[in-house]
Amino acid sequence: MPNSELWAGALSLLLLHHETGCAHSALHAARLLDQISDAEGVDSDTRMLCERASTRLSSHERHHACPA
């Protein structure tokens, strides 16, 4: 199971992306979510949720860019 720092990092970046529209935050959050979904001990529902969120963030990153 991923450690709490990995979860906190993903959530922090997700919120930053939501609050600012920063595409870099979306991309980094998606990468962390991919790491979480690939980790041992993650149940299938959590894995699917992380994969869905990662896909959505990666797709959003291609269509929206902030000036950062």
C-alpha positions in Angstrom: 0.0 0.0 0.0 1.4 3.4 -0.9 2.6 5.6 1.9 0.6 8.7 3.1 3.2 11.1 1.6 2.4 9.8 -1.9 -1.4 10.1 -1.3 -0.9 13.6 0.2 1.3 14.7 -2.8 -1.3 13.5 -5.3 -4.1 15.2 -3.5 -2.1 18.4 -3.0 -1.3 18.6 -6.7 -4.9 17.8 -7.7 -6.2 20.7 -5.5 -3.5 23.0 -6.9 -4.6 22.1 -10.4 -8.3 22.6 -9.5 -7.6 26.0 -7.9 -5.2 27.4 -10.5 -5.7 25.4 -13.6 -2.0 24.7 -13.7 -1.3 22.0 -16.3 2.0 21.0 -14.6 0.2 20.2 -11.4 -2.3 18.0 -13.4 0.6 16.1 -15.0 2.4 15.5 -11.8 -0.7 14.5 -10.0 -1.5 12.0 -12.8 2.0 10.6 -12.4 1.6 10.1 -8.7 -1.8 8.5 -9.2 -0.2 6.1 -11.7 2.4 5.2 -9.0 -0.4 4.6 -6.5 -2.4 2.4 -8.9 0.8 0.4 -9.7 1.7 -0.2 -6.0 1.3 -3.6 -4.4 -1.6 -3.9 -1.9 -4.0 -1.4 -3.7 -7.4 -2.9 -4.1 -9.0 -3.1 -7.5 -11.6 -0.3 -6.8 -8.9 2.1 -5.7 -6.7 1.1 -8.6 -9.5 1.8 -11.1 -10.3 5.2 -9.4 -6.6 6.3 -9.6 -6.4 5.2 -13.2 -9.5 7.1 -14.1 -8.3 10.2 -12.4 -4.9 9.9 -14.0 -6.4 9.6 -17.5 -8.7 12.5 -16.9 -5.9 14.7 -15.6 -3.6 13.7 -18.5 -6.4 14.4 -21.0 -7.1 17.8 -19.4 -3.4 18.7 -19.6 -3.4 18.3 -23.3 -6.5 20.6 -23.7 -5.8 23.3 -21.2 -2.6 25.1 -20.4 -2.0 27.7 -17.8 0.6 30.5 -18.4 3.0 28.8 -15.9 
